[in-house]
Amino acid sequence: MTAADDTAWLIGVDVGGTFTDFHAVNTVDGRVVPHKRPSTPDDPSRAILEGLDAVMGEAGIRPGAIARLAHGTTVATNTLIQRRGAPVAVITTGGFGDLLEIGRQIRPKMYDMKADHPPPLAPRHLRFEVGERIGGRGQVIRELTDEAIDEVVEKVAATDTAACAICLLFSFLAPGHEQRLGQALRTRLPDRSVSLSSEVQPEFREYERFSTTLLNAYLQPVVGPYMHTLGERFAAYAPQARLGINQSNGGLMSVGRASDMPIRTALSGPAAGTVGAIHQARRAGRGDVITLDMGGTSADVALIRDFEAETGYDRTVAGFPVRLPMIDIHTVGAGGGSVAWFDRDGLMKVGPVSAGAAPGPACYGRGGVEPTVSDANLVLGRLPDHLLGGAMRLDPGLARNAIRPVAERLGFSIERTAHGMLGIVVANMVRAVRTISVERGHDPRDFALMAFGGAGPLHGLDVARALEMREVIVPPAPGLLCAEGLVVSDLREDFVTTRRIPYDDATRDAVADDLSDLVRRAGSWFATEAIPTADRRVQVAFDMRYVRQNFELTVPWLDVDGADDGVLADALAGTPLDELRSRFYRLHERTYGHYTETDPIEIVNLRITATGRATAGRPLQAAARVTADPVGRRKVWFAPDSPVDTPVYDRADLARSRVLRGPAVIEQLDALTLVHPGDTVRVEADGTLIIEVAS
């Protein structure tokens, strides 16, 4: 290894519910090393370190040659979807114990009169009220006494909980009461995790702030120890390397920050997939793309327009409102491990419960007995009897045995039952795509579908056909795209201050001090992360709305590269605020279909996003061989009636610019692409598959 290779490797590792994926890139010579192995849910760090050993052994990498390990995880996402977090208590202002249950008094689904909000993760007997009150201007209306603190802390101590969320009214303006309660809890109960709303989400809107803080506390005992263990083990493994944890906004944060704020990782893995999808969309020249990232436990969809995914601040994760900056991703419990089951109405459902990696689908032969999507795919010939290049064997007999009781209950053949299971899971994903497209005014037929994840290319054509989408894109390494996205992700931190002020000629003076404070906090973060000035980027935005309007829009104002103190100060001083008005009008019209120039406008939040750009090198594509002969054939059930004799290709054998007509099965280490009869596949120069969906 040359001197130039001393810290040349960037490694992305995405831990899913079933598999852990690796994408290692050498920033000097462009070498790429992919790897995939089963996850270890009991200790996810074990799969990471074992996978690192395998990657480094294959590429001859020394631990000292790793510059950065970027880690994305679906642990938090899957914990919320499956409701497997820690028992948690809540401390709140007197009279507000039922706020989490009252919510916003709107139906979760506008046209479903029977749909209910999920019950709060802290039941009523674990929500405790304390005598205190902060007013709307940050003034103390009722002082929090030491006696009140001792009393409520003892109530929490008497519960069998592992975490506590402290959510007091207007604490984002005056956090002192929350801080005193937090200190008392940490002193009295050092083994319990504590989340303060003034630290997790210091913005107005108490319901969203309370919900976000409760979710953070719910995840802390699950994600925190994992992050702590991973940080210690990786520091011992590669002392010179930096470890970054992916956030829901698509940027990286430190492992310590992730331990304290696990809610920021709620869409960590999916966000990395979206970053990777944008990277691949640019290479494919497709600016408008809908992504389908289907793994072992969940499926995630996002809409990319003009090579950008929208970042929102009011999102729902597993049915719960979360107010944090995150890429606009919709997640459903639809993955290869999703279990088929019968509801009380006697109808078969698939997901959200998943067999995960342990015991996994029945066909894995690890003790699983419930019928899953992977078992159905194996029965229908869509999956081979092996995965991971032969390292993992699948048992068709066990898959049939798992599905047989369901088939007998329905009175169907095993194949028809398996086909029905796939139809249900595809319908779940189709509804998810419609949520982020049709329900927001976008026609999915105007977009290409990018299918990735271990199971995305296997089901992508079914989803596209149901939505009448004409084109499906499969990246060169679809099962590792989230890990690849981590390699090209930037370091990112968001800072916010709530200030409700009118937008008028006096606005600049009114926001000057708050902007200076936000810039100071961003500068401290840049220094802590040791980000060179040339790699710094600062974006300033304002949350604006018409006076008396319920919701605000985030209006960008300033975007500064190479943001040292002098450059940023000059930009802040020299950029007028006048342009904000016209930008707000345009954004309001695009969002709501109208705007008015006569109604007064106000600012409610000031935001700064600080970014440290990553260097991802120049990944090289493996050269495709000139032959494209099938490596085998097998019977594949595309319809429930009869199988079709289908050629099987090794993706590495497909010549560039080659065109194939379906049916076909295209196999590779990390995924499998299923091409239906009549569909057309074109292999691009970089190995990307562009599939034209037959009508």
PyMOL commands that set and color helices and strands:
alter all, ss='L'
color gray80, all
select helices_A, chain A and resi 3-5+44-59+63-65+75-81+99-102+124-126+146-157+176-188+197-200+206-237+255-260+262-265+268-284+362-364+373-379+388-390+396-410+414-436+438-440+444-446+456-466+478-487+507-528+533-535+565-574+579-592+651-653
alter helices_A, ss='H'
color red, helices_A
select strands_A, chain A and resi 9-15+19-26+32-38+66-73+88-93+127-130+133-134+140-142+163-167+193-196+242-246+252-254+289-294+299-305+308-309+311-312+315-317+320-322+326-327+329-332+338-342+348-354+386-387+392-393+448-452+471-474+491-502+536-546+553-561+601-612+632-636+644-650+659-661+664-667+672-675+680-683+689-692
alter strands_A, ss='S'
color yellow, strands_A
deselect
rebuild
show_as cartoon
